[in-house]
Amino acid sequence: LQDTYPAITWLPVICTNTLMVAFGLGLAPIPYTMLGEVFSSSFKEIAVCIISVSGAIVSFIVTKLFQILNDELGPSSVFYTLSTVTFMMMVIIVIYLPETMNKTLLDIQNLLIDGSTHKLSPKANKINS
């Protein structure tokens, strides 16, 4: 990049920092936010461990697979694939994440046990109908 485009050598640093900030404001806090609203206090310690370990495992897998996929498919294919997966995660979150505003823990747990999509998110009604 430095030899080809010397005027934009700062671009990777800006993009990396933007990614870190966007992830920190977007997907990263969702598990911890839901932790306080969905799990009872007796299960929160176990849930924090599961969330932390799951996040570390996924980060490890993505980090290890990135270079392999980059070598095999090229950088544009890898970024399109990761962007598609992130978009699909966003759609799943919008549809299936329960709306917890003005609901008690018991109400939220009943929604999760029932599992009916029409009760989980107002946006699910529009998408499923």
C-alpha positions in Angstrom: 0.0 0.0 0.0 2.8 2.4 0.9 4.5 1.9 -2.5 1.3 2.0 -4.6 -0.6 4.8 -2.8 1.8 6.7 -0.5 -0.7 9.5 0.2 -3.1 7.1 2.0 -0.8 5.1 4.3 -2.9 6.3 7.2 -6.1 4.6 5.9 -5.5 1.2 7.5 -5.0 2.7 10.9 -8.2 4.8 10.5 -10.2 1.8 9.3 -9.0 -0.4 12.1 -9.8 2.2 14.7 -13.3 2.7 13.1 -13.9 -1.0 13.2 -13.0 -1.2 16.9 -15.2 1.7 17.8 -18.1 0.5 15.7 -17.9 -3.0 17.2 -17.6 -1.6 20.7 -20.8 0.5 20.1 -22.6 -2.1 18.1 -22.4 -5.9 18.6 -20.0 -6.2 21.5 -22.2 -4.9 24.3 -25.4 -6.9 23.3 -24.6 -10.1 25.3 -23.7 -8.1 28.4 -26.8 -5.9 28.1 -29.0 -8.8 27.7 -27.4 -10.5 30.6 -28.8 -8.1 33.1 -32.3 -8.3 31.6 -32.8 -11.9 30.6 -31.0 -14.0 33.2 -32.0 -14.3 36.9 -29.5 -13.3 39.5 -28.8 -16.9 40.4 -27.6 -17.7 36.8 -25.7 -14.4 36.0 -22.3 -15.6 37.1 -22.5 -18.7 34.9 -23.9 -16.7 32.0 -21.0 -14.2 32.2 -18.5 -17.1 32.0 -20.4 -18.6 29.0 -20.6 -15.2 27.2 -16.9 -14.4 27.8 -15.6 -17.8 26.7 -17.9 -17.9 23.7 -16.7 -14.4 22.6 -13.1 -15.4 23.0 -13.5 -18.6 21.0 -15.3 -16.8 18.2 -12.6 -14.1 18.1 -9.9 -16.8 18.0 -11.6 -18.7 15.2 -12.2 -15.5 13.1 -8.6 -14.4 13.7 -7.2 -17.8 12.6 -9.5 -18.3 9.7 -8.9 -14.8 8.3 -5.4 -15.4 7.0 -6.3 -18.8 5.6 -9.4 -17.5 3.8 -7.4 -14.4 2.7 -4.7 -16.6 1.1 -7.3 -18.9 -0.6 -10.0 -16.5 -1.7 -8.5 -13.0 -1.6 -9.2 -10.1 0.6 -12.4 -8.9 -1.1 -14.1 -12.2 -0.8 -13.2 -12.5 2.9 -14.5 -9.0 3.7 -17.7 -9.7 1.7 -18.2 -12.9 3.6 -17.6 -11.4 7.0 -19.9 -8.5 6.1 -22.6 -10.9 5.0 -22.3 -12.8 8.3 -22.5 -9.6 10.3 -25.6 -8.4 8.3 -27.3 -11.8 8.9 -26.5 -11.5 12.7 -28.1 -8.0 12.7 -31.2 -9.4 11.0 -31.4 -12.2 13.5 -31.0 -9.9 16.4 -33.7 -7.5 15.1 -36.1 -10.3 14.6 -35.5 -12.6 17.6 -34.1 -10.5 20.4 -36.9 -9.9 22.9 -38.1 -6.4 23.5 -37.5 -5.8 27.2 -38.7 -2.3 27.7 -41.2 -2.1 30.5 -41.2 -5.8 31.1 -40.3 -7.7 34.3 -37.8 -10.6 34.4 -40.7 -13.0 34.6 -42.4 -11.5 31.5 -39.1 -11.8 29.6 -38.5 -15.4 30.7 -42.1 -16.3 29.6 -41.4 -14.8 26.2 -38.3 -16.9 25.8 -39.9 -20.1 27.0 -42.9 -19.6 24.8 -40.6 -18.9 21.8 -43.2 -17.4 19.6 -41.6 -14.9 17.3 -44.6 -12.5 17.2 -44.1 -11.8 20.9 -40.4 -11.2 20.8 -40.0 -8.2 18.6 -42.4 -5.7 17.1 -40.3 -5.8 13.9 -40.8 -9.6 13.7 -44.5 -9.0 13.2 -43.9 -6.9 10.1 -41.3 -9.4 8.7 -43.2 -12.6 9.4 -46.6 -11.3 8.1 
